[in-house]
Amino acid sequence: MKNIRQKGQALILTLILLAIGATMIVPALGLGSTSLKSSQIVTRQTKLLYAADAMQEFVMWKLVYDPEWRTANLGADGATANLSVDLCGIGVNAIVVMRAVPGQGGITLTTDDTIRPIKTVSPSTNISNRSLQTFTYIIRLEQLSNNNSQGLDAVYDMLPKLFGTNKYLAGSSYIRTDDGEWQSIADPSVQAFNGQDRLRWPASGSFASPIRDFAVRQVKELKFQVRLTLPSNADDYIVYNYNVLKVGTITTFSGPQAPIKIGNGSKSDNEGMLSANKTASPNIILPGEIQDITYNVTVSNNDTSTHTIDTITDFLPPEFIYVTGSTVGFGNGNPTATNVTINGVVRQRLVWIPPGSEKQISSGQTRTLTFTARTTKDVSGSYYNEVFFYSDDFSIPDIFNGLGLTDADFQQGYSWNGGTVIVPAYDSSSNASGVVVNANLALRGLSSILINSYQIR
């Protein structure tokens, strides 16, 4: 009897264990399947990561060992190149952008001006003075300094004297930020000075936020229109426009801008002055290499009279040194070179004093000064150069009265921070089916590359 009961208990225990096993086998099988799938996912993600990483290595190879591709596709600040390859059956794309990250030479202005005004006008050529014309002006305002504590308080605009008065088109003022949407703003005040109009935004007081505020390198544009039929005494003239900015305690003068060529444009505006421009060649250099940069400086006389150029002053970027004997133009003499500290950065200042026979510049004439500077840079950035021309035989017109400008402001031509030499860095983003590797890369000489940052997401 006892054995029969024991056998029955064993059967019950066996049935219980089978029942427990039956409840566990399905989850166990599911867990095994999940582990297999997880392993496959990890393996695939690893392959994608290796593919995205391999693409970055390919980008580095292209930058170092394929200079023709680099120059053709990434030859300017902001230029973009696209690459696509198949890596063991995985399609990978890369976007490479040339970035001149501002280094120590990027924002070293030699003046206290922080916001640069650049003005354009449309139409500007083939203008008839026998029909009603609508001119659209755009004032581009760029914050060049990292000292943006003083915002934009007011913008003054001096329309060409030959336009006469009351030519501003009511309701035509708009502003935008960084190529965004145009936003309507109130009309400026209009004040006449001896038959010439001066516009002021805002009409009174100062701009409030957000118009007043600028981030570093931010651009805002002010657009407006004037409408008129040009008078007969404007025949064949080139006329200019001027801006004055009020930025806190700073008064910024634009110089002559937005020229309009009426008819054949053979006559200079008697409200003209000197203007300066500067270019550099080459304008993109490799880091860590000794480079000679040829600077070409031009000065133009936009006035009706002949003027004299008393001094030419050039401020080289940091760690750029003048090459003795390289000057061509204005007497071919070497400048006086001294080191000066500007915004905490040491720069070489070059001063030429032309001999008497070389001082004159006739109405409508453009003269050129060429020289060479040598550098070795290993920090990526945009390295700017600034030049001034001084002529003491200008007097400031009445329309500028009361704005805080002096004769000296009207007697100099200023290139702003032009003549840019770029030591490039590159933003590279590779994508393999959603696995993304972002890197910032800089060339080091002709055979190596520096990885500034490397991120995986």
Stockholm file with secondary structure:
# STOCKHOLM 1.0

chainA/1-457         MKNIRQKGQALILTLILLAIGATMIVPALGLGSTSLKSSQIVTRQTKLLYAADAMQEFVMWKLVYDPEWRTANLGADGATANLSVDLCGIGVNAIVVMRAVPGQGGITLTTDDTIRPIKTVSPSTNISNRSLQTFTYIIRLEQLSNNNSQGLDAVYDMLPKLFGTNKYLAGSSYIRTDDGEWQSIADPSVQAFNGQDRLRWPASGSFASPIRDFAVRQVKELKFQVRLTLPSNADDYIVYNYNVLKVGTITTFSGPQAPIKIGNGSKSDNEGMLSANKTASPNIILPGEIQDITYNVTVSNNDTSTHTIDTITDFLPPEFIYVTGSTVGFGNGNPTATNVTINGVVRQRLVWIPPGSEKQISSGQTRTLTFTARTTKDVSGSYYNEVFFYSDDFSIPDIFNGLGLTDADFQQGYSWNGGTVIVPAYDSSSNASGVVVNANLALRGLSSILINSYQIR
#=GR chainA/1-457 SS CHHHHHHHHHHHHHHHHHHHHHHHHHHHHHHHHHHHHHHHHHHHHHHHHHHHHHHHHHHHHHHHHCHHHHHHHSCSTTCEEEEEEEETTEEEEEEEEEECCCCTTSSCCSSSCCEEEEEEEESCSSBCTTSEEEEEEEEEEEECSSCCCSCEEEEEEECCGGGCSSCBCTTCCEEEETTCCCEECCCCEEEEETTEEEEEESSSSCCCTTTSCCCTTCEEEEEEEEEEECCGGGTTEEEEEEEEEEETTEEEECCSEEEEEBTTCCEECTTCCEEEEEEEESCBCCTTSCEEEEEEEEEEECSSSCEECCEEEEECCTTEEECTTCCBSTTSCCCEEEEEEETTEEEEEEEECCCGGGCEECTTCEEEEEEEEEECCCSCEEEEEEEEEECTTCCCCGGGTTTTCCHHHHSEEECCSEEEEEECEEEEEEEETTEEEEEEEEEETTTEEEEEEEEEC
#=GC SS_cons         CHHHHHHHHHHHHHHHHHHHHHHHHHHHHHHHHHHHHHHHHHHHHHHHHHHHHHHHHHHHHHHHHCHHHHHHHSCSTTCEEEEEEEETTEEEEEEEEEECCCCTTSSCCSSSCCEEEEEEEESCSSBCTTSEEEEEEEEEEEECSSCCCSCEEEEEEECCGGGCSSCBCTTCCEEEETTCCCEECCCCEEEEETTEEEEEESSSSCCCTTTSCCCTTCEEEEEEEEEEECCGGGTTEEEEEEEEEEETTEEEECCSEEEEEBTTCCEECTTCCEEEEEEEESCBCCTTSCEEEEEEEEEEECSSSCEECCEEEEECCTTEEECTTCCBSTTSCCCEEEEEEETTEEEEEEEECCCGGGCEECTTCEEEEEEEEEECCCSCEEEEEEEEEECTTCCCCGGGTTTTCCHHHHSEEECCSEEEEEECEEEEEEEETTEEEEEEEEEETTTEEEEEEEEEC
//
